[in-house]
Amino acid sequence: MAMRVAFIRPNIGRLDSGRYVDEGRMEPLPLGLLAGVTPPDVEAVLYDDRMEKIPFDEPVDLVGVTVETFNARRAYQIAASYRSRGVPVILGGMHVALAPQEAAEHANSIFIGEAETLWPQVIEDARRHRLRPVYEAATGVPQPGVLPRRDIFRGKGYLPVSLMQFGRGCNFSCAFCAVSAASARRYSRRAVAEVLREIEEQQRKRVFFVDDNIVCDREAAKEFFQALIPLRIRWVSQATIDMAQDAELMELMARSGCLGNVVGFESIDPENLRAMGKSPNLSDSFESYALEIAVLRNHGLQTWASFTIGHDRDTPDSIARLTEFAIESRFAFAAFNVLTPYPGTALYRRLAAESRLLYGGRWWLHPEYRFNHAAFRPRLMSAEELTEAGMRARARFNSAASILRRAFDLKTHLRSPFKLGLYLSYTPLFRRETFRKNGMLLGEE
């Protein structure tokens, strides 16, 4: 009988009213890549806990679970269910890199690093019932010569956009950032020709490049954007606001089909930015942000702004001002994320040293921690006040009045029927998901 491997993407948790089903779910690209390097004589199946029940009693020879900090509790519950049935489990992903000793307590094996480089070896060891306790891969070129198996995504109800990557990692060192901590500030990228081949070998014309910062290497980004122009795709990614300072980069980005980017503004307080080490933003202030946002708008880019709230200079009033800044900037979407002390980060170490962590430090495993709640004591307000300020910010930004006000922007949302349709279709979806996840318990038990 052929060997059978199950790849699993865990859910975050559960609602008070019952099971949470993520309406805005996207393809779990890392699992597609692992399926792509799984030997052809091995059957690979994907179970996505965000929208389907995992069939724990179906026969399987190995289970691979991708773990993020917010779904770690659920991932460990899934691992325990399989291991109780005698099925070996290997855990990988960002959280495993940040907390390897913890993860090892919940699995037969853990994988640290870029799993696609050594996954065939994992399969061979599993065949021989000789899984190593730890596999660790050095950082190198992402998915070298590897294309994801997208057939395992069929029927899962993912958003109609293909996830891909050009580069991996980030060379900045923001104190709160899990990516910087896990990648040790290393950045590597794929050959342009390989990315173009991946685009051409799949059917969609809408692509989300999941790079942590697609403009990390500006000259490489320019080469990539130039090569994208003939393909006539529409794409989004994640990028730093300092990209607006490079006119050539912005022109090529717009011509290549970029619709907009997720941009980490984090704060409009320069002292907060300096304290967190947000170097791409360090020269910025409220005024200079306005100039750079104008550059994005002049190129027709719809911005998905990301803010972190709860920094040492933040107060309920400053968070309210931040919310108005986001509305006035006509952002397509804005996330007001309560500052999260991820394990392994400089922020986590500082808050631990100052005895400011709540829930015993490991908030991601605590049965009483709720999504979007503060997991530490802020400097200028209580944890409860920070949580409430975040909820008010999300409610204000996603109100009907705000959505309507932001829609009236001739340079972005009203620039074309397509962009208006994009804004009007995705804004209600993000609004629903934002409100539904507020206060959600982590895990399923």
KEROTOR-237675 format. One record per residue (C-alpha): residue number from 1; residue in one letter; y, x, z. Coordinates in Angstrom, 3 decimals. Layout:
timi->NUM, keba->a, py->Y, px->X, pz->Z
...
//
This chain:
timi->1, keba->m, py->0.000, px->0.000, pz->0.000
timi->2, keba->a, py->3.475, px->1.284, pz->-0.897
timi->3, keba->m, py->5.739, px->2.427, pz->1.886
timi->4, keba->r, py->8.466, px->-0.106, pz->2.754
timi->5, keba->v, py->11.905, px->0.813, pz->4.167
timi->6, keba->a, py->14.442, px->-1.652, pz->5.553
timi->7, keba->f, py->18.144, px->-0.795, pz->5.542
timi->8, keba->i, py->20.216, px->-2.790, pz->8.015
timi->9, keba->r, py->23.938, px->-3.456, pz->8.335
timi->10, keba->p, py->24.521, px->-4.881, pz->11.853
timi->11, keba->n, py->26.924, px->-7.671, pz->12.696
timi->12, keba->i, py->29.754, px->-7.054, pz->15.170
timi->13, keba->g, py->28.863, px->-9.787, pz->17.611
timi->14, keba->r, py->28.947, px->-13.480, pz->18.346
timi->15, keba->l, py->31.474, px->-16.229, pz->18.818
timi->16, keba->d, py->31.578, px->-18.390, pz->21.932
timi->17, keba->s, py->30.588, px->-21.266, pz->19.648
timi->18, keba->g, py->27.599, px->-19.447, pz->18.166
timi->19, keba->r, py->26.659, px->-16.927, pz->15.512
timi->20, keba->y, py->29.458, px->-15.186, pz->13.599
timi->21, keba->v, py->29.148, px->-15.074, pz->9.803
timi->22, keba->d, py->31.641, px->-12.719, pz->8.136
timi->23, keba->e, py->33.220, px->-14.528, pz->5.167
timi->24, keba->g, py->35.083, px->-11.384, pz->4.079
timi->25, keba->r, py->32.068, px->-9.089, pz->3.993
timi->26, keba->m, py->31.860, px->-6.323, pz->1.412
timi->27, keba->e, py->28.951, px->-4.309, pz->0.090
timi->28, keba->p, py->27.584, px->-1.753, pz->2.584
timi->29, keba->l, py->28.004, px->1.203, pz->0.215
timi->30, keba->p, py->26.299, px->3.801, pz->2.479
timi->31, keba->l, py->23.080, px->1.784, pz->2.433
timi->32, keba->g, py->23.277, px->1.414, pz->-1.352
timi->33, keba->l, py->23.519, px->5.203, pz->-1.592
timi->34, keba->l, py->20.473, px->5.691, pz->0.630
timi->35, keba->a, py->18.544, px->3.224, pz->-1.494
timi->36, keba->g, py->19.670, px->5.234, pz->-4.528
timi->37, keba->v, py->17.999, px->8.409, pz->-3.228
timi->38, keba->t, py->14.905, px->6.665, pz->-1.885
timi->39, keba->p, py->11.856, px->7.736, pz->-3.950
timi->40, keba->p, py->10.884, px->5.122, pz->-6.578
timi->41, keba->d, py->7.434, px->4.586, pz->-5.058
timi->42, keba->v, py->9.041, px->3.326, pz->-1.832
timi->43, keba->e, py->10.155, px->-0.298, pz->-1.608
timi->44, keba->a, py->13.725, px->-0.599, pz->-0.285
timi->45, keba->v, py->15.116, px->-3.834, pz->1.154
timi->46, keba->l, py->18.518, px->-4.628, pz->2.666
timi->47, keba->y, py->19.071, px->-6.987, pz->5.577
timi->48, keba->d, py->22.712, px->-7.765, pz->6.301
timi->49, keba->d, py->23.048, px->-9.081, pz->9.826
timi->50, keba->r, py->26.547, px->-10.376, pz->8.994
timi->51, keba->m, py->25.160, px->-13.263, pz->6.956
timi->52, keba->e, py->21.379, px->-13.508, pz->7.362
timi->53, keba->k, py->18.762, px->-13.418, pz->10.066
timi->54, keba->i, py->16.733, px->-10.231, pz->10.211
timi->55, keba->p, py->13.000, px->-10.932, pz->9.667
timi->56, keba->f, py->11.766, px->-8.651, pz->12.427
timi->57, keba->d, py->8.122, px->-9.637, pz->11.937
timi->58, keba->e, py->7.946, px->-8.771, pz->8.235
timi->59, keba->p, py->5.955, px->-5.553, pz->7.733
timi->60, keba->v, py->8.067, px->-2.436, pz->7.305
timi->61, keba->d, py->7.305, px->1.271, pz->7.786
timi->62, keba->l, py->10.781, px->2.606, pz->8.593
timi->63, keba->v, py->14.143, px->1.074, pz->9.542
timi->64, keba->g, py->17.486, px->2.741, pz->8.853
timi->65, keba->v, py->20.533, px->1.288, pz->10.611
timi->66, keba->t, py->24.137, px->2.252, pz->9.874
timi->67, keba->v, py->26.166, px->2.251, pz->13.098
timi->68, keba->e, py->29.898, px->1.827, pz->13.669
timi->69, keba->t, py->31.408, px->1.812, pz->17.147
timi->70, keba->f, py->32.187, px->-1.913, pz->17.116
timi->71, keba->n, py->28.641, px->-2.836, pz->16.069
timi->72, keba->a, py->26.837, px->-0.198, pz->18.166
timi->73, keba->r, py->25.699, px->-2.703, pz->20.790
timi->74, keba->r, py->24.178, px->-4.939, pz->18.138
timi->75, keba->a, py->22.683, px->-1.935, pz->16.326
timi->76, keba->y, py->20.895, px->-0.860, pz->19.499
timi->77, keba->q, py->19.589, px->-4.404, pz->20.008
timi->78, keba->i, py->18.189, px->-4.388, pz->16.467
timi->79, keba->a, py->16.609, px->-0.991, pz->17.025
timi->80, keba->a, py->14.973, px->-2.180, pz->20.255
timi->81, keba->s, py->13.480, px->-5.223, pz->18.503
timi->82, keba->y, py->11.835, px->-3.073, pz->15.846
timi->83, keba->r, py->10.688, px->-0.354, pz->18.223
timi->84, keba->s, py->9.054, px->-2.961, pz->20.469
timi->85, keba->r, py->6.957, px->-3.813, pz->17.403
timi->86, keba->g, py->6.001, px->-0.177, pz->16.867
timi->87, keba->v, py->8.336, px->0.376, pz->13.895
timi->88, keba->p, py->10.216, px->3.709, pz->13.870
timi->89, keba->v, py->14.005, px->3.487, pz->13.671
timi->90, keba->i, py->16.551, px->6.038, pz->12.463
timi->91, keba->l, py->20.235, px->5.537, pz->13.243
timi->92, keba->g, py->23.114, px->7.024, pz->11.257
timi->93, keba->g, py->26.752, px->6.395, pz->10.512
timi->94, keba->m, py->30.124, px->7.177, pz->12.049
timi->95, keba->h, py->29.280, px->6.209, pz->15.627
timi->96, keba->v, py->26.169, px->8.387, pz->15.653
timi->97, keba->a, py->28.322, px->11.376, pz->14.693
timi->98, keba->l, py->30.743, px->10.541, pz->17.519
timi->99, keba->a, py->28.135, px->9.782, pz->20.212
timi->100, keba->p, py->24.845, px->11.418, pz->19.171
timi->101, keba->q, py->23.310, px->11.660, pz->22.652
timi->102, keba->e, py->23.907, px->7.983, pz->23.290
timi->103, keba->a, py->22.474, px->6.981, pz->19.906
timi->104, keba->a, py->19.384, px->9.134, pz->20.442
timi->105, keba->e, py->18.492, px->7.030, pz->23.490
timi->106, keba->h, py->18.046, px->3.997, pz->21.234
timi->107, keba->a, py->16.102, px->5.396, pz->18.267
timi->108, keba->n, py->13.147, px->7.494, pz->17.201
timi->109, keba->s, py->15.518, px->9.633, pz->15.152
timi->110, keba->i, py->19.224, px->10.019, pz->14.437
timi->111, keba->f, py->21.051, px->11.326, pz->11.396
timi->112, keba->i, py->24.363, px->13.162, pz->11.733
timi->113, keba->g, py->26.388, px->13.781, pz->8.607
timi->114, keba->e, py->26.029, px->12.763, pz->4.970
timi->115, keba->a, py->22.613, px->11.147, pz->4.896
timi->116, keba->e, py->22.155, px->10.957, pz->1.108
timi->117, keba->t, py->21.657, px->14.742, pz->0.993
timi->118, keba->l, py->18.565, px->14.766, pz->3.233
timi->119, keba->w, py->17.272, px->11.205, pz->3.004
timi->120, keba->p, py->14.284, px->12.080, pz->0.757
timi->121, keba->q, py->13.157, px->14.486, pz->3.479
timi->122, keba->v, py->13.417, px->11.709, pz->6.064
timi->123, keba->i, py->11.195, px->9.514, pz->3.888
timi->124, keba->e, py->8.615, px->12.278, pz->3.484
timi->125, keba->d, py->8.565, px->12.965, pz->7.227
timi->126, keba->a, py->8.167, px->9.233, pz->7.932
timi->127, keba->r, py->5.210, px->9.060, pz->5.524
timi->128, keba->r, py->3.525, px->11.787, pz->7.549
timi->129, keba->h, py->4.532, px->10.193, pz->10.876
timi->130, keba->r, py->6.510, px->13.331, pz->11.716
timi->131, keba->l, py->10.104, px->12.114, pz->12.011
timi->132, keba->r, py->12.344, px->14.742, pz->13.567
timi->133, keba->p, py->14.444, px->13.644, pz->16.549
timi->134, keba->v, py->17.619, px->14.793, pz->14.776
timi->135, keba->y, py->18.610, px->15.340, pz->11.154
timi->136, keba->e, py->21.951, px->16.966, pz->10.457
timi->137, keba->a, py->23.525, px->17.529, pz->7.067
timi->138, keba->a, py->26.446, px->19.829, pz->6.371
timi->139, keba->t, py->29.580, px->18.416, pz->4.774
timi->140, keba->g, py->29.643, px->18.885, pz->1.025
timi->141, keba->v, py->30.420, px->17.038, pz->-2.180
timi->142, keba->p, py->29.889, px->13.298, pz->-1.570
timi->143, keba->q, py->26.851, px->11.720, pz->-3.285
timi->144, keba->p, py->26.226, px->14.647, pz->-5.684
timi->145, keba->g, py->24.587, px->13.182, pz->-8.793
timi->146, keba->v, py->23.764, px->10.020, pz->-6.850
timi->147, keba->l, py->24.517, px->6.451, pz->-7.869
timi->148, keba->p, py->24.059, px->3.570, pz->-5.406
timi->149, keba->r, py->21.417, px->0.934, pz->-6.015
timi->150, keba->r, py->23.508, px->-2.188, pz->-6.389
timi->151, keba->d, py->20.546, px->-4.488, pz->-6.969
timi->152, keba->i, py->19.949, px->-4.595, pz->-3.215
timi->153, keba->f, py->23.361, px->-6.281, pz->-2.825
timi->154, keba->r, py->22.453, px->-9.302, pz->-4.946
timi->155, keba->g, py->22.461, px->-12.712, pz->-3.307
timi->156, keba->k, py->24.287, px->-11.547, pz->-0.180
timi->157, keba->g, py->27.581, px->-13.276, pz->-0.941
timi->158, keba->y, py->29.760, px->-10.176, pz->-0.905
timi->159, keba->l, py->33.350, px->-10.257, pz->-2.133
timi->160, keba->p, py->33.502, px->-9.745, pz->-5.926
timi->161, keba->v, py->34.605, px->-6.110, pz->-5.783
timi->162, keba->s, py->32.505, px->-2.958, pz->-6.201
timi->163, keba->l, py->32.799, px->-0.331, pz->-3.493
timi->164, keba->m, py->32.902, px->3.311, pz->-4.623
timi->165, keba->q, py->34.293, px->6.601, pz->-3.399
timi->166, keba->f, py->36.168, px->9.529, pz->-4.923
timi->167, keba->g, py->36.568, px->11.615, pz->-1.778
timi->168, keba->r, py->35.295, px->11.645, pz->1.783
timi->169, keba->g, py->36.926, px->12.717, pz->5.032
timi->170, keba->c, py->40.523, px->13.492, pz->5.891
timi->171, keba->n, py->42.352, px->16.745, pz->6.580
timi->172, keba->f, py->44.802, px->15.227, pz->9.056
timi->173, keba->s, py->44.208, px->15.136, pz->12.811
timi->174, keba->c, py->45.553, px->11.867, pz->14.206
timi->175, keba->a, py->44.630, px->11.698, pz->17.889
timi->176, keba->f, py->43.211, px->8.159, pz->17.705
timi->177, keba->c, py->41.268, px->8.521, pz->14.441
timi->178, keba->a, py->37.469, px->8.405, pz->14.459
timi->179, keba->v, py->37.329, px->9.682, pz->10.865
timi->180, keba->s, py->39.198, px->12.873, pz->11.748
timi->181, keba->a, py->36.944, px->13.404, pz->14.763
timi->182, keba->a, py->33.733, px->12.847, pz->12.807
timi->183, keba->s, py->34.757, px->14.870, pz->9.740
timi->184, keba->a, py->36.387, px->17.719, pz->11.699
timi->185, keba->r, py->39.403, px->17.411, pz->9.370
timi->186, keba->r, py->37.313, px->18.298, pz->6.313
timi->187, keba->y, py->37.925, px->16.658, pz->2.959
timi->188, keba->s, py->35.651, px->16.840, pz->-0.068
timi->189, keba->r, py->35.631, px->14.990, pz->-3.368
timi->190, keba->r, py->33.350, px->14.119, pz->-6.239
timi->191, keba->a, py->33.613, px->15.312, pz->-9.815
timi->192, keba->v, py->35.838, px->12.927, pz->-11.769
timi->193, keba->a, py->33.212, px->12.542, pz->-14.499
timi->194, keba->e, py->30.635, px->11.298, pz->-11.979
timi->195, keba->v, py->32.961, px->8.598, pz->-10.663
timi->196, keba->l, py->33.802, px->7.482, pz->-14.189
timi->197, keba->r, py->30.095, px->7.213, pz->-14.984
timi->198, keba->e, py->29.529, px->5.075, pz->-11.907
timi->199, keba->i, py->32.374, px->2.753, pz->-12.914
timi->200, keba->e, py->31.034, px->2.396, pz->-16.440
timi->201, keba->e, py->27.443, px->1.762, pz->-15.321
timi->202, keba->q, py->28.308, px->-1.324, pz->-13.293
timi->203, keba->q, py->29.759, px->-4.609, pz->-14.485
timi->204, keba->r, py->32.872, px->-5.246, pz->-12.422
timi->205, keba->k, py->36.441, px->-4.370, pz->-13.272
timi->206, keba->r, py->37.605, px->-4.649, pz->-9.652
timi->207, keba->v, py->36.913, px->-1.613, pz->-7.482
timi->208, keba->f, py->37.630, px->-0.671, pz->-3.895
timi->209, keba->f, py->37.590, px->3.098, pz->-3.461
timi->210, keba->v, py->36.627, px->3.444, pz->0.191
timi->211, keba->d, py->38.192, px->6.895, pz->0.562
timi->212, keba->d, py->39.829, px->7.432, pz->3.933
timi->213, keba->n, py->42.842, px->8.814, pz->2.040
timi->214, keba->i, py->42.588, px->8.794, pz->-1.746
timi->215, keba->v, py->45.700, px->10.984, pz->-2.074
timi->216, keba->c, py->44.486, px->13.612, pz->0.399
timi->217, keba->d, py->44.427, px->16.153, pz->-2.453
timi->218, keba->r, py->47.369, px->15.092, pz->-4.586
timi->219, keba->e, py->46.603, px->17.212, pz->-7.626
timi->220, keba->a, py->42.991, px->16.021, pz->-7.677
timi->221, keba->a, py->44.227, px->12.434, pz->-7.265
timi->222, keba->k, py->46.546, px->12.826, pz->-10.255
timi->223, keba->e, py->43.664, px->14.096, pz->-12.387
timi->224, keba->f, py->41.540, px->11.165, pz->-11.252
timi->225, keba->f, py->44.212, px->8.529, pz->-11.859
timi->226, keba->q, py->44.896, px->9.921, pz->-15.329
timi->227, keba->a, py->41.181, px->9.611, pz->-16.158
timi->228, keba->l, py->41.096, px->5.998, pz->-14.882
timi->229, keba->i, py->43.800, px->4.744, pz->-17.252
timi->230, keba->p, py->41.553, px->4.143, pz->-20.315
timi->231, keba->l, py->38.996, px->2.217, pz->-18.223
timi->232, keba->r, py->41.477, px->-0.604, pz->-17.534
timi->233, keba->i, py->40.101, px->-1.417, pz->-14.096
timi->234, keba->r, py->42.003, px->-2.876, pz->-11.157
timi->235, keba->w, py->41.519, px->-1.017, pz->-7.916
timi->236, keba->v, py->42.613, px->-0.621, pz->-4.293
timi->237, keba->s, py->42.020, px->2.131, pz->-1.762
timi->238, keba->q, py->43.447, px->3.664, pz->1.399
timi->239, keba->a, py->46.351, px->6.097, pz->1.290
timi->240, keba->t, py->49.092, px->7.666, pz->3.398
timi->241, keba->i, py->52.703, px->6.580, pz->3.026
timi->242, keba->d, py->53.878, px->10.094, pz->2.067
timi->243, keba->m, py->52.429, px->9.421, pz->-1.407
timi->244, keba->a, py->55.697, px->7.620, pz->-2.159
timi->245, keba->q, py->57.480, px->10.993, pz->-2.128
timi->246, keba->d, py->55.650, px->12.136, pz->-5.291
timi->247, keba->a, py->57.061, px->10.333, pz->-8.340
timi->248, keba->e, py->54.388, px->11.608, pz->-10.745
timi->249, keba->l, py->51.595, px->10.534, pz->-8.401
timi->250, keba->m, py->53.049, px->7.047, pz->-8.050
timi->251, keba->e, py->53.497, px->6.616, pz->-11.793
timi->252, keba->l, py->49.897, px->7.626, pz->-12.508
timi->253, keba->m, py->48.617, px->5.431, pz->-9.679
timi->254, keba->a, py->50.342, px->2.360, pz->-11.105
timi->255, keba->r, py->49.258, px->3.104, pz->-14.680
timi->256, keba->s, py->45.626, px->3.597, pz->-13.604
timi->257, keba->g, py->45.356, px->-0.013, pz->-12.420
timi->258, keba->c, py->46.100, px->0.320, pz->-8.723
timi->259, keba->l, py->46.896, px->-3.061, pz->-7.168
timi->260, keba->g, py->47.886, px->-1.595, pz->-3.812
timi->261, keba->n, py->46.529, px->0.337, pz->-0.866
timi->262, keba->v, py->45.709, px->0.039, pz->2.788
timi->263, keba->v, py->48.424, px->2.160, pz->4.403
timi->264, keba->g, py->48.343, px->3.315, pz->8.010
timi->265, keba->f, py->51.914, px->2.878, pz->9.252
timi->266, keba->e, py->50.643, px->2.695, pz->12.863
timi->267, keba->s, py->54.140, px->2.499, pz->14.399
timi->268, keba->i, py->57.825, px->2.453, pz->13.504
timi->269, keba->d, py->58.696, px->4.537, pz->16.585
timi->270, keba->p, py->59.008, px->8.253, pz->15.628
timi->271, keba->e, py->58.086, px->9.327, pz->19.165
timi->272, keba->n, py->54.873, px->7.318, pz->18.996
timi->273, keba->l, py->54.069, px->8.890, pz->15.620
timi->274, keba->r, py->54.716, px->12.373, pz->16.983
timi->275, keba->a, py->52.545, px->11.774, pz->20.049
timi->276, keba->m, py->49.612, px->10.520, pz->17.972
timi->277, keba->g, py->49.911, px->13.424, pz->15.507
timi->278, keba->k, py->50.373, px->11.162, pz->12.483
timi->279, keba->s, py->51.597, px->14.071, pz->10.373
timi->280, keba->p, py->52.014, px->12.193, pz->7.033
timi->281, keba->n, py->54.468, px->9.897, pz->8.841
timi->282, keba->l, py->56.147, px->12.364, pz->11.197
timi->283, keba->s, py->59.405, px->12.600, pz->9.264
timi->284, keba->d, py->59.557, px->8.838, pz->9.029
timi->285, keba->s, py->61.541, px->6.274, pz->10.902
timi->286, keba->f, py->62.367, px->2.641, pz->10.386
timi->287, keba->e, py->64.927, px->3.615, pz->7.714
timi->288, keba->s, py->62.756, px->6.066, pz->5.771
timi->289, keba->y, py->59.820, px->3.673, pz->5.855
timi->290, keba->a, py->62.093, px->1.185, pz->4.101
timi->291, keba->l, py->62.806, px->3.705, pz->1.333
timi->292, keba->e, py->59.126, px->4.455, pz->0.804
timi->293, keba->i, py->58.172, px->0.782, pz->0.867
timi->294, keba->a, py->60.791, px->0.247, pz->-1.839
timi->295, keba->v, py->59.006, px->2.856, pz->-3.979
timi->296, keba->l, py->55.694, px->1.006, pz->-3.552
timi->297, keba->r, py->57.328, px->-2.303, pz->-4.450
timi->298, keba->n, py->59.079, px->-0.819, pz->-7.494
timi->299, keba->h, py->55.634, px->0.138, pz->-8.806
timi->300, keba->g, py->54.328, px->-3.376, pz->-8.170
timi->301, keba->l, py->51.906, px->-2.314, pz->-5.434
timi->302, keba->q, py->50.810, px->-4.881, pz->-2.866
timi->303, keba->t, py->50.486, px->-3.160, pz->0.502
timi->304, keba->w, py->47.882, px->-3.871, pz->3.161
timi->305, keba->a, py->49.615, px->-2.407, pz->6.218
timi->306, keba->s, py->47.706, px->-1.166, pz->9.251
timi->307, keba->f, py->49.379, px->-0.878, pz->12.659
timi->308, keba->t, py->48.014, px->0.283, pz->15.997
timi->309, keba->i, py->49.635, px->-1.176, pz->19.090
timi->310, keba->g, py->49.486, px->0.051, pz->22.666
timi->311, keba->h, py->50.924, px->3.539, pz->22.289
timi->312, keba->d, py->52.732, px->4.963, pz->25.297
timi->313, keba->r, py->56.180, px->3.771, pz->24.164
timi->314, keba->d, py->55.005, px->0.297, pz->23.131
timi->315, keba->t, py->56.076, px->-2.845, pz->24.967
timi->316, keba->p, py->55.652, px->-6.549, pz->24.154
timi->317, keba->d, py->59.196, px->-6.528, pz->22.745
timi->318, keba->s, py->58.586, px->-3.490, pz->20.516
timi->319, keba->i, py->55.397, px->-5.093, pz->19.183
timi->320, keba->a, py->57.360, px->-8.234, pz->18.351
timi->321, keba->r, py->59.886, px->-6.085, pz->16.441
timi->322, keba->l, py->57.017, px->-4.390, pz->14.616
timi->323, keba->t, py->55.753, px->-7.810, pz->13.541
timi->324, keba->e, py->59.140, px->-8.755, pz->12.102
timi->325, keba->f, py->59.256, px->-5.419, pz->10.258
timi->326, keba->a, py->55.907, px->-6.258, pz->8.622
timi->327, keba->i, py->57.113, px->-9.714, pz->7.574
timi->328, keba->e, py->60.434, px->-8.439, pz->6.231
timi->329, keba->s, py->58.566, px->-5.762, pz->4.248
timi->330, keba->r, py->56.653, px->-8.512, pz->2.402
timi->331, keba->f, py->53.298, px->-6.857, pz->3.053
timi->332, keba->a, py->50.374, px->-8.688, pz->1.470
timi->333, keba->f, py->48.442, px->-8.308, pz->4.698
timi->334, keba->a, py->48.975, px->-6.519, pz->8.001
timi->335, keba->a, py->46.491, px->-5.655, pz->10.719
timi->336, keba->f, py->47.806, px->-5.341, pz->14.263
timi->337, keba->n, py->44.946, px->-3.444, pz->15.861
timi->338, keba->v, py->44.979, px->-2.840, pz->19.585
timi->339, keba->l, py->44.785, px->0.939, pz->19.962
timi->340, keba->t, py->41.101, px->1.760, pz->20.262
timi->341, keba->p, py->39.811, px->4.775, pz->22.225
timi->342, keba->y, py->36.902, px->5.781, pz->19.998
timi->343, keba->p, py->34.444, px->8.234, pz->21.572
timi->344, keba->g, py->34.894, px->11.815, pz->20.462
timi->345, keba->t, py->38.610, px->11.459, pz->19.695
timi->346, keba->a, py->41.512, px->13.262, pz->21.333
timi->347, keba->l, py->42.863, px->9.882, pz->22.446
timi->348, keba->y, py->39.614, px->9.059, pz->24.232
timi->349, keba->r, py->39.589, px->12.411, pz->26.032
timi->350, keba->r, py->43.214, px->12.037, pz->27.137
timi->351, keba->l, py->42.783, px->8.495, pz->28.446
timi->352, keba->a, py->39.594, px->9.523, pz->30.260
timi->353, keba->a, py->41.399, px->12.459, pz->31.884
timi->354, keba->e, py->44.177, px->10.096, pz->32.974
timi->355, keba->s, py->41.630, px->7.557, pz->34.348
timi->356, keba->r, py->43.025, px->4.859, pz->32.036
timi->357, keba->l, py->39.799, px->3.759, pz->30.317
timi->358, keba->l, py->38.415, px->0.336, pz->31.164
timi->359, keba->y, py->34.858, px->-1.082, pz->31.062
timi->360, keba->g, py->33.436, px->2.139, pz->32.471
timi->361, keba->g, py->34.597, px->4.089, pz->29.424
timi->362, keba->r, py->31.897, px->2.818, pz->27.065
timi->363, keba->w, py->33.653, px->-0.419, pz->26.212
timi->364, keba->w, py->31.592, px->-0.809, pz->22.998
timi->365, keba->l, py->28.450, px->-1.413, pz->25.082
timi->366, keba->h, py->29.955, px->-3.505, pz->27.859
timi->367, keba->p, py->28.760, px->-7.150, pz->27.850
timi->368, keba->e, py->32.223, px->-8.429, pz->28.841
timi->369, keba->y, py->34.333, px->-6.551, pz->26.303
timi->370, keba->r, py->35.818, px->-8.756, pz->23.588
timi->371, keba->f, py->37.014, px->-7.827, pz->20.104
timi->372, keba->n, py->40.768, px->-7.115, pz->19.854
timi->373, keba->h, py->41.111, px->-6.799, pz->23.622
timi->374, keba->a, py->42.596, px->-3.693, pz->25.214
timi->375, keba->a, py->39.975, px->-1.218, pz->26.448
timi->376, keba->f, py->42.443, px->0.946, pz->28.382
timi->377, keba->r, py->45.535, px->0.691, pz->30.581
timi->378, keba->p, py->48.705, px->1.048, pz->28.493
timi->379, keba->r, py->51.672, px->3.010, pz->29.864
timi->380, keba->l, py->54.397, px->0.320, pz->29.843
timi->381, keba->m, py->52.460, px->-2.938, pz->30.194
timi->382, keba->s, py->49.167, px->-4.233, pz->31.482
timi->383, keba->a, py->45.993, px->-4.393, pz->29.397
timi->384, keba->e, py->46.294, px->-8.185, pz->29.417
timi->385, keba->e, py->49.871, px->-8.021, pz->28.159
timi->386, keba->l, py->48.827, px->-5.719, pz->25.317
timi->387, keba->t, py->45.991, px->-8.038, pz->24.319
timi->388, keba->e, py->48.332, px->-11.041, pz->24.336
timi->389, keba->a, py->51.014, px->-9.156, pz->22.366
timi->390, keba->g, py->48.445, px->-8.368, pz->19.707
timi->391, keba->m, py->47.379, px->-11.986, pz->19.465
timi->392, keba->r, py->51.002, px->-13.103, pz->19.146
timi->393, keba->a, py->51.620, px->-10.532, pz->16.405
timi->394, keba->r, py->48.605, px->-11.701, pz->14.420
timi->395, keba->a, py->49.571, px->-15.349, pz->14.871
timi->396, keba->r, py->53.194, px->-14.726, pz->13.833
timi->397, keba->f, py->52.351, px->-12.640, pz->10.771
timi->398, keba->n, py->49.660, px->-15.056, pz->9.596
timi->399, keba->s, py->51.664, px->-18.231, pz->10.182
timi->400, keba->a, py->52.262, px->-20.572, pz->7.262
timi->401, keba->a, py->55.991, px->-19.770, pz->7.363
timi->402, keba->s, py->55.318, px->-16.043, pz->7.172
timi->403, keba->i, py->52.808, px->-16.382, pz->4.329
timi->404, keba->l, py->55.290, px->-18.452, pz->2.323
timi->405, keba->r, py->58.195, px->-16.100, pz->3.055
timi->406, keba->r, py->56.203, px->-13.027, pz->2.026
timi->407, keba->a, py->55.023, px->-14.693, pz->-1.180
timi->408, keba->f, py->58.548, px->-14.730, pz->-2.607
timi->409, keba->d, py->58.705, px->-11.147, pz->-3.805
timi->410, keba->l, py->59.362, px->-10.721, pz->-7.528
timi->411, keba->k, py->58.352, px->-7.055, pz->-7.453
timi->412, keba->t, py->54.869, px->-7.564, pz->-5.980
timi->413, keba->h, py->53.255, px->-10.957, pz->-5.424
timi->414, keba->l, py->55.316, px->-12.741, pz->-8.111
timi->415, keba->r, py->55.133, px->-9.856, pz->-10.564
timi->416, keba->s, py->52.292, px->-11.509, pz->-12.478
timi->417, keba->p, py->50.059, px->-14.609, pz->-12.244
timi->418, keba->f, py->47.141, px->-12.309, pz->-11.400
timi->419, keba->k, py->48.900, px->-10.739, pz->-8.416
timi->420, keba->l, py->50.099, px->-14.087, pz->-7.154
timi->421, keba->g, py->46.548, px->-15.401, pz->-7.437
timi->422, keba->l, py->45.270, px->-12.372, pz->-5.547
timi->423, keba->y, py->47.764, px->-12.936, pz->-2.755
timi->424, keba->l, py->47.103, px->-16.672, pz->-2.515
timi->425, keba->s, py->43.305, px->-16.305, pz->-2.555
timi->426, keba->y, py->42.828, px->-13.413, pz->-0.144
timi->427, keba->t, py->45.604, px->-14.132, pz->2.370
timi->428, keba->p, py->43.967, px->-17.352, pz->3.669
timi->429, keba->l, py->40.591, px->-15.570, pz->3.866
timi->430, keba->f, py->41.988, px->-12.690, pz->5.894
timi->431, keba->r, py->43.906, px->-15.154, pz->8.054
timi->432, keba->r, py->40.748, px->-17.117, pz->8.896
timi->433, keba->e, py->38.737, px->-14.015, pz->9.678
timi->434, keba->t, py->41.519, px->-12.558, pz->11.817
timi->435, keba->f, py->41.672, px->-15.633, pz->14.021
timi->436, keba->r, py->37.906, px->-16.144, pz->14.170
timi->437, keba->k, py->37.209, px->-12.611, pz->15.407
timi->438, keba->n, py->39.829, px->-12.648, pz->18.169
timi->439, keba->g, py->37.997, px->-12.461, pz->21.485
timi->440, keba->m, py->34.518, px->-12.197, pz->19.967
timi->441, keba->l, py->31.818, px->-10.710, pz->22.218
timi->442, keba->l, py->30.006, px->-7.652, pz->20.868
timi->443, keba->g, py->26.261, px->-7.825, pz->20.258
timi->444, keba->e, py->23.987, px->-10.846, pz->20.097
timi->445, keba->e, py->22.539, px->-10.902, pz->23.606
//
